[in-house]
Amino acid sequence: MKRTRISRRTMLQGAGAVVIGLPLLEEMLIAPALGATQNQVPIRAFNVFFGLGIPAPLQKEGFDGVLEPLRPLSDKLLILRGVDQLRCDRSGMNAHYDGATGAFTAEPPDGEAKAGGPSIDQVIRRNCYPDGLPPSIVPTLVGGTFFRRSRVGRYVHSYNDDGTVAAAMQETPRDLFERVFGTVRVADSETDLRQRRLKRSVLDAVVEQYKFYTGDRSPLGATSRARVADHLERIREYEQRAFAPGQRDPHGPTLPPESQVAHGGEADPGGEGIDITLDELITEWRLMADLYALAIQTDRARFGAITFLAAGERIRLKGKYDYAGRTVFEFDDAGQRKRAGSAGCSHEWWHDFSEDKRNEQLRAHAHMKLREVAYFLGRLASSECLEANGKTILENSLITISTESGDGRHNDVKRELSGIFHAVTGANGRFKTGQILDVGAEGIDVYNTLLGAFDVSRRLGPANRESRTVDAIRA
């Protein structure tokens, strides 16, 4: 019996800008019995940033300390210690600026709105797709949950060749959803944009194609038809979560509530920080993480960056923090610091770090940050993310995880920018995973080694700088 085969690039495209990717189906694979190889998985590179960092001495504790949330994914990660962002050391500045902008570029910033060069995801993108990505893919997806504003380098972590940001930041679930899955155009007479978005789901624009792929005339088998149906229902679920319409007015749709956390100027009033509960923070972040992961899974995004809390983040967090069935800590930054304004923010625990102290509050914050990074990574490691080569999206992609600081005390810039936490995924067998490696290398050499594994000839940093390959990270 001849087996129907459809392209891995099959998309459902509807009215307006709506594009919905399909999950990997068995009909998208070339059967080994036919003597052909499986489809190659796409090359992807993403940067994951979290604010404030992990002091180098705490990294030495491995999974028994603040790195504990990464343990379930340890076989899929290469954790790098001793990475020094020395290329980011500029007199009179600090990790909040140099370290944050140097994450994924290994260069100091070029002013307040530009990086000193491109980020690794964009170098790989331009090398591997010199003629551009397929039109159905968002060229670069940048998003995240953050509050500290001022310099762009605090929260954006994907840069073009000239150091400009590679894409606009999507900082609310609504914006991220519409950037990925598009908007729906309805009758011209309906001029109120707020009403338009409520009257139709993006899935309404592809309903006929949905019926075809799940109906009796579908070229798909029963298992794949069921998977397509489940996949589109998941998109609808995320859309409903992002727009949170609540109870509809029987006489017409009502405007969905805005994101429940502060954005724009309200997120950083005078740099004094904001009060926020752990539940508010995590609810916002996890929806963003879910949507970003879904964008990758539906092959709407192959390059970009996602941020969980910005460089120099100033929040006064409150709430009980549980992990693995135990209470880790009870956050109450302002109360525990007995200060108001910026002096009462979690930011200050890093400035108070001392190897001779317990650093209890800092440890709890760092542990929580890595729990949320692990949440995002875990979304790409599920069985739903298996690809043609039998590996998950997490294993096939280059996902580089980093932060801004190796210590936090401003009285020594070189120390601040030394020992920056890094972790990378295997990138389809290019890098060793399942270990914690003390590399003792500059970030620029680590990043250039990552690029070399993708056969990228370009190197970051000055052209006359001697290249030092970090062979220990290559598989």
Helices and strands as residue ranges (DSSP letters): E 11-13, E 19-21, G 26-28, G 32-34, E 45-50, H 56-59, G 62-64, G 68-76, E 77-84, G 86-88, I 95-99, H 100-102, H 120-128, E 141-145, G 152-154, E 169-170, H 173-181, H 193-199, G 202-206, H 207-214, H 222-243, G 264-267, G 269-271, E 274-277, H 278-297, E 303-308, E 315-323, E 326-332, H 333-337, G 341-344, H 347-351, H 360-379, G 383-385, H 393-396, E 398-402, H 413-416, E 420-425, E 435-442, H 443-452, G 471-473
